[in-house]
Amino acid sequence: MYNAGLKDEYLEKFDKNTEEYERLFYLFDDVLDDYETKLDTDACQFDMDQANGLFVNIEGDSKLLNTYANDLLNYTVWCRKKNYTSTNIYSEFCFYYNGTQKNEYIAIENGRGIGRPKGFLEHIFRDASQYECVLNKDVCNFTKTEILGLYTLLNRPSISSLDVIHGQLKAYTQWCLSRHLVTDNQNHFNEVTRDMFIDCINIARQEKSVLSSETINDFIKEIPNPCDAFLILAMFEGICGKHFSELLNLKLSDFDMDNKTVKLCSGRTISVSSQLIDLATDSAHEMVYFSFGKQLEISFQEADDTIIKNFPNSFEDTSDAQKSRRVYGRFNRIMDYLGVKGLRSNDITISGKIDFINRRCKELGMTGHEYLFSDHLEEVNKQYGGKLVRSTFEKAYGKYLPQ
């Protein structure tokens, strides 16, 4: 084993009687040893070309390669903390079943300039690859039953997240059809409807992703920056928009303090709480921001009317999609700070809808079912934008509403 002292120290973190220990020992002692010895370099110090050379020579499917990449990512993170290396390139590696075909599709889609978060398609294909390896077929050749089996294994807590994944895999399969890559020449994703997702979601995870107003208020009390607290409460109360545009373009002058409303860049005018107005005021006047990740304070050059300010040295001429990634990254850092795992911005918005409906049901003396199938539902559509699908929402979240 190359650099045995270092790797033995790392392996001491793991129980010798577990499969994880056995896999790591095999990785270090068998898979890596000859290659590291040849390069006279520990894997934690590999550059991109050296790491590429390693994975090219490993025999195994995409599931195994992704497992090894993740193992080396964690090992290198540990080495960085020990000051044995200053880089970590393993987060860049992602292996797919039928990788050449999928990489071609990814390149074409990325070239179209459609605003997607970085690594969006890659993440979907990586998740699908494990089930593809089990069935030994590309996802474009999945039957309806196999598609629903994949969605169940993905362990998602909401219908919305599966709907997004479904749309991307359906488009990919259509592309494969146009190139005669689908065995039976059919796109079976067309046979799967949104209502079918209800049997695929992870109810236990969903329960953790549906938050009460009390939990949101607990979050706000713990968050040190007014603008970050504003971000969470604004999502809960219905402010978001495509690429977070409603949040990014929001100014203090957009608020009507007396009537407790705000006019958004999308053209909507919605009601807001006094608490949100107070946070908006504090955010607009905020001059110093506490950075969670770097544990330091960042000073803004001057106070202005903007609620979600750009950090100093940020590029102003970036696309909406690039700006949205900043909000997405900030949201994830807030969740890390709070110690909350796996929560998405959409979970906050859905929780807000549930809370809104519950409050209106109490005021109107209605059950959740009665409210959803009445004209009052338009209140939710106005407050949160879009159009809520009654039956789908009730199937997914009816148990959180008054009976």
C-alpha positions, 0 to 999 in steps of 0.5 A: 500500500503506497503511503501506508502510514497515511492511509492506515491512519485514515482507515482507523476511522472505520470499523474493520468489520464493515463492507465500507472498510473492506472496500476502502482497504481494497481500493488503497491496497489493490486498485491504487497501489501500483498506479500511485507507485508508478507516479510516486504520488498519493491519490490525494495529490493527483491532478486531473490528468492523473485521476483520469488515468486512474479511472480509465484503468479501473474495471467496473461499471458506473456505479463502482466508479462513482463509489470510488470517486466518492471514496477518494473525495472523502479521503482527500477532504480528510487529507486536506484537513491534515495539510497533506494536500491543497487540492481536491479534484474528485468532485469533478468526476461523475460516471454514467451508464453508457457514458459516451452517449450521455456526455454527447447529450449533455454537451448538446443541451449545455450548448443550447444555453438553457438556464440550468444549475451547474451539473443538473443533467449530470446529477440526474444521470448519475442517480439513474446509473445505479438502476441502469447497472442493475437492469443492464440497460440505458434509461432510454430503454426503460419500460413504464414499470422500470421507470416507476421503479427508478423513481421509487429508488431515487428516494425523493420526498416530493412529486415536484422533484420527480416531475422535474427529473421525469421531464429531463429523462423524457427529453433525453429519451426523445433525443435517443429516439431521433438517433435510433438508439431506443431498442423498441422505438418507443418513449415509455416516459410518455406513459407515465403521468404525474399522478403515478409519482405519489406511490414513488415518493418517500413519505418519511423524507416528505414529513421532514421537508414539510415545515410549520411556521413555528419551525420557520420562525425558529430558523429565523431566530438562529440566522445571524444575517437579516437578508438570509432570514428574509430569504427563508421567510420570503420563500415561505410567504410566496416570493421566489419566481423563475431563477429566484428573479422575484427575490433578486430584483426586490427593493425596499421601495417595492413594499407598501408598509401600510397595506402590508403588500409587495409588488414583485418584478413578475407583476404580482402584488401579494400580501406579506407579514410585518415580520417580513417587512421588518427583515426587508428593512434590516436587509436593505440597511445591512452593511456587514454580512457574516459569511458562514463558510469562511467565518468572516465578515464581508462589508458592503461598500454602501447601503442601498434599496436592494434586499439581496445584495451582491457581494463585493467584487461580484460581476454585475453582467452575469446571466439570470441563471448565474445569479440564481446559482448564487441564491441557490448556493446561499440557501444551501449554506444557510441550511448547513449552518442550521444543521438541516440536511436535504431540504430544498428551497421548494420545500420551503415554498410548499410548506408555506402553501400548506400553512397558508391553506391551513390558516384560511381553512381555520378562518373559513371553517372549511376542511382542506378538501373543501378549500382545495376544490373551491374558488378560494384556491385562487388565493393560493395561486395569487399568493405563490404564483403558478396554478396549484393542481388540486387532486395532485396536491391533495394526494401528496399533502392532504394529510397536513390539511384540516380533515 
